[in-house]
Amino acid sequence: MGDAGRPVSEVLAELDGLRAADAPTRGGRTFAYVYDSGRPGVDELAASAYRTFATVNGLDPTVFPSVARLENDVVGAVVRVLGVPGAQGTFTSGGTESILLAVKTARDHARAERGVDRPELLLPSTAHAAFHKAAHYLGLDPVVVPVDPVTFRADASATAAAITDRTALVVVSAPSYAHGVMDPVPQVAAAAAEHGVLCHVDACIGGWDLPFLARTGRPVEPFGLSVPGVTSLSVDLHKYGYADKGASVVLYRDARLRRHQYFAHAGWPGYPVVNPTVQGTKSGGLLAQAWAVLRHLGADGYTELAGRVATATGELLAGLRALDGVRVLGEPAGSLVAVAVTGPGGEADLGLMLHVADEMRVRGWYLQPQLSYDGLPPNLHLTLTPATADRVGPLLADLAASVTAALAAEPVTVDPDLAALAAGLDPDSLTPEDVAGILAFAGPGGAGTPGLPSRTAPVLALLDALPPRLKERLLTEFVSSLFQV
């Protein structure tokens, strides 16, 4: 920070310099993490709305009544699209917080209404990692059901069979992040209802795209609160709502269920505390910018944008299916696509996929590598937005060139002795120095090289070969090494 302050222009110039090394968030070349409406003025509107409410404290709507008005408007808009009469919800900081709150609600509901002491969270293997995070934080036992290995959809029969007296919540995705396919929401929700168990639909990524996609005349399977048995739902407005991060909503079938989400405490000498969310103090700016973007775009605007995304997705899928060396996984329900990179025998090839990811990054694109899991193939994940509408052709051309380059590159191999040694290690007893040595030997940048590697294939190939617990430990230490003061 320094003892003497610096001029505004210097500070802002330094921030601009730091951003120069990041993946672009606009322009349609980053196919994960960012959502670009491609509409002029939307970013500026969000920023202006945030500034207006940046200093408003969302902790107490009795002091700042505008917070309640804005939240009721935002949640009401989501209820009209995905809810039912009587549904209630809460504005949150993102999908992870929405999921944490839905799991907390289910846990406390199971305790209060059914006397469940050791609650379980029942979810397909493709459910988002945020559910495992919620189970870890909140003391639920996760019960994972494998998905269909061909369609990648949750197995409704296997899920129904896995429901027990301890099940607090059953989870389905609309669609799943990993493969972009819709789980059979009506069938799973019906099974949960038959057992008197709550059912949550993770529509964080599809919830504000699929309903407007349906308005364009394209078929969309039902997944909202109108589906019998669905009791809660999460939808992110900082994805296909095109608000800035973080903005999400968690919905419940009624206010009685939502009450289990709240935390209240009057047993201290300070002010009475009531927190609907994990956060206490929070800027009203995030809520205001989401409100402003929703008001600006409107249902017709979202429908037009959903149609543009669908057109781009259709063009991409046609190009991918005509391209040698790649295979689309499952049947994408909307804007998410997963592709395996295949070897000469037609099977998914981890090394080729990782080489392709690196080659595409060199060419200015970011496609997200996803490693193999429980028999599911490694693949590249692509999230499409309206800004990709005119980028599909160049993307496909560079992807074809990247596949050719990957086939000509030296194969990615994992030293079997290193893999055997690493697999035999106890993740809980590893020191940071042990982890650094393993990662350096794997080649993420060479021993002593700080920061991120330019090519990630060697280290990701090693991670793919390791048991999950060890993989998690290595990743934790690697990310921790990036945050050193």
N, C-alpha and C positions, 0 to 999 in steps of 0.2 A: 504493500500500500504506500509506504513512504511517509515521511514526516510532512512534506510539503505537498499540497494538492496540485493537480495538473489541469491544464485548460481542457474545456469540454471537447474542443476539436481534436486534441491529442488522444483523449480517452476513446472517442468514437472511432478515430482512425485505427487505433490498436485493435479494437473489436472487429473492424472490417478486415484487418489483416489476419486475425485468428480464423474468421469464417472462410477465408480463401482456401484453406486446406480441407474443408468439409465437403462431403458429397452435396451436390446441388439439391435444394429443396423445391425448386421451381424449374419448369421446363421439360418435365416428362422423361428424365433419364435415370431417376432413382426409383426402383420398383419395389421399395419397401419403406416403411416408417413415415413417409410423407404423403399428403393428400392435397392435390393441387386442382382447384376448380377450373383453372385456366380463364376465369372471368376477371376482367380488369376491375379494379376498385374494391374487391372483396378483402384483400389483405389490409388495405388502407382503412377500410371501414372497421375491421376487427381491432386494429391498432388504436384508432381514435376512440372507439367505445371503451376499450380497456383503459386508456388514459383518463377518461371521464370518471371511471369508478375505481381506479387503481388504489386510492387511499381509503375507500370504503371498507370497513371491517365486516365481513359476512358472518362473524360470530353471533351477532345479536340483532335480529330483525326488528326488535322493539325499539332500538336506537336508530337503526337504519332501515326504515320500512320499505325503501326501494328494493332491498334484497329479496324480501318476500314476494313483492310484485313481480320482479324479474324471474324468480325461480318458479312461481306459479305459472307464468306465461310459458316458460321453456318446458316445464314438465307437462303442462296442459297440451302443448303442441305435440309432444311425444305420445301422450295418452290418446289423442285423436287419431293418430296413425297406427299405433300398436297396442292400445289398451282396450278396456271395456268400461262401461259405466261403473263408477265407484272406485276405479283404479287410482292409486296414489303413487308418488315417486319422490325422488330426491336427486338434485344436481350434485355431481361429484367431480373429482379432479381427473378422472380417467377410468378406463376399463378395469384396471386392477382394483381401484377403490370400489367401483360398483360391484365387482365380484366378491371382494372381501366383505362388503356389507350384506350381500345376498347370502353368503355362507354363514355369517354371524347370525343373521335373521333366522335362517333355517336351524342352526344349532340351538339358539335360544327357544325357538318354537318347539323343537323336539323335546327339549328339557321341560318346558312349561306345560305343553299340551299332551305329551305322550310319555313323559317320565324317562326319557332316554338319557342314561348316564355317560355312555361312551359312544357318541354319535359317529356315524360313518358318512363319508362323502362318496357317492357312486358316480363314476364318470367314465366315458370312453377314453381309450388310449390317446385319441387325438384332441382331447380337451385342452384348452390353453393352460400353460404353466401357472398362470395366476391362481387357478383353483388349487394346485398343490401348495402354492405359497399361502393361500388362505387356510388350508388344512393345517399347515405347519404352524402358522401364527396362532390359530384358534383352537388347536387341540382336537381336530377330527382325524379319524383314520381314513385315508383314501383307499377306495376299492376300485381298481382299474379293470375295465372290461375291454378285451381286444376288439378292434373294429374289423369289418369285412376286408380281407386282404386284396380284393379286386376293386370294390367300389369305394373303400376307405370311409364308408358310412358306419355310424354306430349300429351295433347289432341289437335290435329291439328285443328279440326273444332272449338273448343272453343277458341283456340288461334287466329285463323283468325277472329272470331267474335269480339274479344276484341281489335283489331287494330283500332286506332282512328287517327284523324288528329294530335294529340299530340304525337303519338308513335314515338320515336326516334330510338329505337332498339328493335328487337325481339330476344330472346335468346333460344337456344336449347343446349342439352348436348350430348356428344358422348364419353363415356356414362356418365350418372349421377353418382355422387360420392355415394349418399346415397344407391342406389340399384343396380348400375352397369348395368342398362338397357339403350338401345339406344333410344333416342327420334326420332320421325319421321322427320328427317332433311329435306328430299326433299319436303314433303308436307308443312311444316311450312315455309321453305324458299320461296316456290312458292307463298304462301299467302302474305308474306312480300313484295315480289317483285311486286305482283299485286297492292299493295297499295303504292308502291314507298318508302318502308321503308327498312332500313338496317337490316341484319340478322347476328348474331354472333353465331358461334359454339364453345362452351366450350369443347375443346378436350384436356384440360390440362392433364388429366390422361390417356386418351386413344389414343391421337394423335400420339404417337411414339410406340404404341403397335399394334393397329388394322391394320395399313397398312402392317406391316410385318407378322401379323397373316394371312392376306389375301394371302400373298406370300406362306404360307404353304399349301394353298388349302382350307382353312376353309372359310365359308361364312361370309362376313362383309358388312353391309349396307353402302352405300356411305354417306360421311359426309364432304368431303374437299371442297376447293374453286371451284372444278370442278362441284359441284352441283349448278344448276341455282338458283340464289337468295341469295346464301351464299356470304356475302361481307367481313367478317373477321373471324378469327379463332385463338384460343390460344392453344399452345401445350408446355408442360413442358419437358425439357430435363433432369431435375433432378429427374424425375420419371422413365419412361421406356427408357429414353436415358441413364440412369445410370451415369450421371454426378453428381458431388456434388451440393448441394444446395448453391446458388440459380441460376437457369438457365432455362429460358423460352423464347419463341418466340411468338410474336403476328404478324399475317399476315393480309394483306389487299389485296383486289382485284387489286388495282393499287396505284401508288404513289400519285395521286391526293387525294384519300381518306386518305392515311396515313398522308398527310400534316396537317390535322386537329388535329393530335396527338401531333405535335411539339409545344414547347413554345419558343418564341424568345423575347428578350428584349434588346433594345439599348438606352433606356431612362434613363441612369445613367452614371456617369463618369468613371466607370470601363470598363473592357473588354466586347465586345459584347457577349451576352449570347444566345446560341441556345441549348435547351435541348430536345432531342427526347423522353426521359423518365421522370418519376417522379424524379429520382435521378439526381444530377449534378455530383459532384465528385464521382467516383466509381473505385474500383480496377479492373484493366484489368485481374486479376487472375481468376475471375469467368468465364469470356468469354473464356480465354485460356484453362481452364480445360475442358469446354464443347467441345470446338473445338478438343482437343486432344482425348477425349473419342470417339467422333463421327468418327474421322479419324481411330482410332484403331479398333473399332468394325466393321464398315462398314455395308452395307446392308445385306450381308450374315450373319454376326455375329448377327445382330438384328433379322433376320429371325429365326435363330437357337434358340435364347433366347425366342422369342415369341412362338415358338413351345413347348419349355420346360414349359413355363408358362401355355400354353393351356392344355398340358398333365396333369400337376398338378391340374389345375382347373377342368378338367373332372373327375379326380380321386376323388377330394374333393366333387364335386357335386353328384357323384354316392354314395359316402359314406354318405353324409348328407341325401340324399333322402331315404336311407335304415335305417336311425337312428330314433328310436322312440323319440318323444319329440321335434323335430325341423322341421321347414318348410322353404324351400328356397323360397325367395320372387322374383317374376318375372322370366324373362329369361335372365341370365347374358350374356352380349355381349362379354365379354373378361375376364379380370382377377379380377374383383370385384364381391364379393358375399355377399348378405345380408340374414341372417336367423333369423326367429322368433323362440323363444322358446315357446312351446305350453303346455297348461295345459291338464287335463284329457278330457276336452270337445273339444280339438283341436284348441282352439282359442289362439292367441298370448297372453302371460302372462308376463306383465312387471316385476313383482317381481321375477319370475323364471329366466327371461333373465338376470336381474341384479345379481342374485346369481351365475348364470353360468359364467358371466364375472369375478366376484370375484374369483370363484373357478379356472378358467383357469389361472388367474394371479398368484394365489398361486402355480400352477403347472408349472409356468415359461413361459406362453403364454400371449400375449396381443391381445385380440379381442376388437374392439372398440364398446362400447354401444351407440346406437342411440335411442333417446326417441321418443315417439309417437308425431304425428303432423297432425292435420286436418283430422283425421280418418285413417291415415296411421299407421301401427302397429309398436311398438318398436321392435328393432332388434339388432343383432350383425353384424358388418361390418368386412369383411375380404378382405385384399388386398394381392394377391398372387404375388410372384416374382420367378425367377429361383431358388433362394436359398430354396424355399419351396418344390422343387420337391421331395426330399427324406424325407420330414417332414409330409406329409399328413397322413400317417398311424398313427404315434404317436399322431398327433393332434386329429384325429378322436377318438382314444382310450381315450385320456384325456377328450375330449368333452363328450363322453358317460358317463364317470365317473362323470364329473361335473354336467351333467343333473340329474343323480341319486342323487348326493349330494344335489343339489338344491331342488329336490322334498322332501328330508328328512329334509331340513332346516326349521327353523321357518319362516313363511311367512313374506314377507316385507309388512308392513302396514304403512300408513300415518295417524297420529292422525287427525281425522276429525275436531276437534276443532282448531288444529294448521293450517290445510289447509284452513279452513274457515276464520280464523283470518288473515292469510297471504294473502289470495286472496282479502281481503278487504282493504289492505294497498295501499297507494299511492306510487308507486315506486320512484317518483321524490322527495318525502319528507323524505325518509328513511335516517337515519344516518348510518355511518359505524358500530356503536355499535348495532343498531337495527338489521342489517343484520347479524352481528356476533352472536347475540343471537339466531336468527332463525336457522342458520346453526348449531350452537352448540346443540340446542335442537333436531335437526333432526338426529344428531348422526354421523357427518363425522369424528369424532375422539374424541369427548368429549369436553366440555367447557375448553378453555385454552390450548388445544392441538395444537401446531403449525404444519405447514406443511400439507402434504397430508395424507389422511386416507388410511389405509391398505385395507379397504373394503368400497366401495362407494355406495352400494345398498341403504342404508337409505336416504342419501342426494339426490341421483338421483331420487328415488321414489318421494320425496317431490317436486323436480324441475318439474317432469313430470306432477304433479297435478296442477301446478300454471299457471296463465296467462302468455303469452310470455313476456310482458314488465317487469313484476315482476321477472320472471325467468332471464331475461337479467341483471337486476339490481343486483340480488343475485350473479350471476356468475361474474359480473364485480368486485364486492366487494371481492369475494373470491379470484379471481386471483390477485387482487390488494394486498391482504394480503400476498401473496407469495413473493412480491417484496417490502420488507421493509428494509431500511438500518439502 
